[in-house]
Amino acid sequence: MTKEKTALSIRIDRRQFSAGLFGLAASAVLPSMASAQGAGGAAAQKIADHFSSVKTMMGEFVQFGPRGEQTGGKFYIERPGKLRFNFEDPSPLRVISDGKNVVVGNIKLKTWDLYPLSKTPLTLLLADRIDLSNDAVRGVKEESDLTTIVLGNKTIFGDSTITMMFDSKTYDLRQWTITDNQGKDTSVMIYNVKTGVGFDEKVFAIDYAEVRGRG
C-alpha cells in the first residue's frame, strides 16, 4: 500500500467532462519539452513503466475546477481500461469505464452520456503500458524533482493532450490534466491511495440497458 497525491482531470458536470474526454484542447507542448527519443527518454520511460505496473489503485480525491469550484469523492482504477469516480453528496455524478466504454451520468436523474473509451484520452492513461517511443508522445520534460510527459493522438483526439507529472525520484504520479477548448484546466488531488487492491467486477460494470434507455 502506498499513499500519494496526484491530480486526475475529471469534469464536474457531464457537459464539461464530455468536452474534456474528447480533448477539445487548446494546450500544446511547451517549447522547452524535448522529444522522448532525445536525452532523458530512457529515464522517462522507466517512470512511465512504473506507472503502468500499478494495475489497481483506489483512494479519495478533491477536485478543483476551472472556475475555482471544489468537490470530492472516491476513485477506483484497474488497468487496462477500467475506472470509476464516485462524487460525494450533493453531487450525483458517476464516471465509469468498463474497458470498452465510458459513461458519465447523473444517478438521481438517471441520465447518462456514453462514449467509446478508444475515442477518449483516458485510453492512453489506462493502457497496459505507456510506450514513449510511439506517436502518442507529444513531449517530455525532465527536471530534478519533476518529470512531465505529454500524451496525445492527433488522428483521434485532434490537438488534445494529456499532461502527466511524476515525481522524478519516487516515480509517483503527481498530476493528470486535460485542458478544454478554452484553455481551462481541471485538477483532482488524490490521497489515501492504496495500490494492489482487488475489486468486485460490479465496481466497473455499466448498466447498458439503463444508459441506452434513458441517456
BELNOR-V769227 format. One record per pair of residues at least 6 apart in sequence whose ideal C-beta (glycine too) atoms are under 7 Angstrom apart, sorted by the first residue. I is the first residue (numbers start at 0). J is the second residue. D is the distance in whole Angstrom. If there is no record, write none. Layout:
I_J_D ; I_J_D
//
This chain:
0_193_5 ; 0_194_7 ; 1_192_6 ; 1_194_6 ; 2_190_7 ; 2_191_6 ; 2_192_6 ; 3_171_4 ; 3_192_5 ; 4_173_7 ; 4_188_5 ; 4_189_6 ; 4_190_5 ; 5_172_5 ; 5_173_6 ; 5_174_6 ; 5_175_7 ; 5_188_7 ; 5_189_5 ; 6_173_7 ; 6_174_4 ; 6_175_6 ; 6_176_6 ; 6_186_4 ; 6_187_6 ; 6_188_6 ; 7_60_7 ; 7_175_5 ; 7_187_4 ; 7_189_6 ; 8_19_6 ; 8_175_5 ; 8_176_5 ; 8_177_4 ; 8_185_5 ; 8_186_6 ; 8_187_7 ; 9_16_6 ; 9_62_6 ; 9_84_6 ; 9_94_6 ; 9_185_7 ; 9_187_6 ; 10_16_3 ; 10_18_7 ; 10_19_5 ; 10_185_6 ; 11_62_7 ; 11_64_5 ; 11_68_6 ; 11_70_6 ; 13_103_5 ; 13_105_7 ; 13_112_6 ; 16_94_7 ; 16_103_5 ; 17_103_6 ; 17_112_6 ; 18_179_5 ; 18_180_7 ; 19_177_4 ; 19_179_6 ; 19_185_7 ; 20_101_7 ; 20_114_6 ; 20_119_4 ; 20_120_7 ; 20_121_7 ; 21_119_7 ; 22_120_5 ; 22_156_4 ; 22_157_7 ; 22_159_2 ; 22_177_6 ; 23_159_7 ; 23_179_6 ; 23_180_3 ; 24_158_6 ; 24_159_4 ; 24_160_6 ; 24_177_7 ; 24_178_4 ; 24_179_7 ; 24_180_7 ; 25_178_6 ; 25_180_6 ; 25_181_7 ; 25_182_4 ; 26_160_5 ; 26_178_4 ; 26_182_7 ; 28_137_5 ; 28_138_4 ; 28_149_5 ; 29_140_7 ; 31_140_6 ; 32_138_3 ; 32_139_6 ; 32_140_4 ; 32_149_7 ; 33_39_7 ; 33_138_7 ; 33_139_6 ; 33_140_7 ; 34_138_7 ; 35_43_6 ; 35_131_4 ; 35_132_7 ; 35_136_4 ; 35_139_5 ; 39_139_7 ; 39_141_4 ; 40_131_6 ; 40_139_6 ; 42_141_7 ; 43_131_6 ; 43_139_5 ; 43_141_6 ; 43_146_6 ; 43_148_6 ; 44_131_5 ; 46_146_5 ; 46_165_5 ; 46_170_5 ; 47_129_4 ; 47_131_6 ; 47_148_6 ; 49_170_4 ; 50_129_7 ; 50_165_7 ; 50_170_7 ; 50_172_6 ; 51_127_7 ; 51_128_5 ; 51_129_5 ; 53_194_5 ; 54_77_7 ; 54_78_5 ; 55_76_7 ; 55_77_5 ; 55_194_7 ; 55_195_6 ; 55_196_5 ; 55_198_7 ; 56_76_5 ; 56_192_6 ; 56_193_7 ; 56_194_5 ; 57_74_7 ; 57_75_5 ; 57_193_6 ; 57_196_6 ; 58_74_6 ; 58_189_5 ; 58_190_6 ; 58_191_5 ; 58_192_4 ; 58_193_6 ; 59_71_7 ; 59_73_6 ; 59_189_7 ; 59_190_6 ; 59_191_5 ; 60_71_6 ; 60_72_6 ; 60_74_5 ; 60_187_5 ; 60_188_7 ; 60_189_4 ; 61_69_7 ; 61_71_4 ; 61_187_7 ; 61_188_5 ; 62_69_7 ; 62_70_5 ; 62_71_6 ; 62_185_7 ; 62_187_4 ; 63_69_6 ; 63_186_5 ; 64_185_5 ; 65_183_4 ; 65_184_6 ; 65_185_6 ; 70_86_6 ; 70_87_7 ; 70_90_5 ; 71_87_5 ; 72_84_6 ; 72_85_5 ; 72_86_4 ; 72_87_4 ; 73_85_5 ; 74_83_7 ; 74_84_5 ; 74_189_6 ; 75_83_4 ; 75_198_6 ; 75_202_6 ; 76_82_5 ; 77_198_6 ; 77_203_7 ; 78_125_6 ; 78_127_6 ; 79_98_7 ; 79_125_6 ; 79_126_6 ; 79_127_5 ; 80_96_6 ; 80_98_3 ; 80_116_6 ; 80_125_5 ; 81_96_6 ; 81_97_6 ; 81_98_5 ; 81_203_4 ; 82_96_4 ; 82_121_7 ; 82_125_6 ; 83_94_7 ; 83_95_5 ; 83_202_6 ; 83_203_6 ; 84_94_4 ; 85_93_6 ; 86_92_4 ; 91_105_5 ; 91_106_5 ; 91_107_4 ; 92_105_6 ; 93_104_5 ; 93_106_6 ; 94_103_5 ; 95_102_5 ; 95_203_6 ; 95_205_6 ; 96_116_6 ; 96_121_6 ; 96_125_7 ; 96_203_7 ; 97_203_5 ; 97_204_6 ; 97_205_5 ; 98_116_7 ; 99_116_6 ; 100_113_6 ; 100_114_6 ; 100_115_6 ; 100_116_6 ; 100_205_6 ; 101_114_5 ; 101_116_5 ; 101_119_6 ; 101_121_6 ; 102_111_5 ; 102_112_7 ; 102_113_5 ; 102_205_5 ; 102_210_6 ; 103_112_5 ; 104_110_6 ; 104_111_4 ; 109_209_7 ; 109_213_5 ; 110_213_6 ; 110_214_6 ; 111_210_4 ; 111_214_4 ; 112_214_6 ; 113_210_5 ; 113_214_6 ; 116_122_5 ; 118_155_6 ; 120_156_6 ; 120_159_6 ; 120_161_5 ; 120_177_6 ; 123_135_6 ; 123_150_5 ; 123_161_6 ; 124_161_6 ; 124_175_7 ; 131_139_7 ; 135_150_5 ; 135_151_7 ; 135_152_5 ; 136_150_6 ; 137_149_4 ; 137_150_6 ; 137_151_5 ; 137_160_6 ; 138_149_5 ; 139_148_5 ; 140_147_4 ; 141_167_7 ; 142_167_7 ; 143_167_6 ; 144_167_6 ; 145_164_6 ; 145_166_7 ; 145_167_6 ; 146_165_5 ; 146_167_5 ; 147_162_6 ; 147_164_5 ; 148_163_5 ; 149_160_5 ; 149_162_5 ; 150_160_7 ; 150_161_5 ; 151_159_6 ; 151_160_4 ; 151_161_7 ; 161_175_7 ; 161_177_6 ; 162_176_5 ; 163_172_6 ; 163_174_7 ; 163_175_5 ; 164_173_5 ; 164_174_4 ; 165_171_7 ; 165_172_6 ; 165_173_6 ; 166_173_6 ; 174_186_6 ; 176_184_5 ; 176_186_6 ; 178_184_5
//
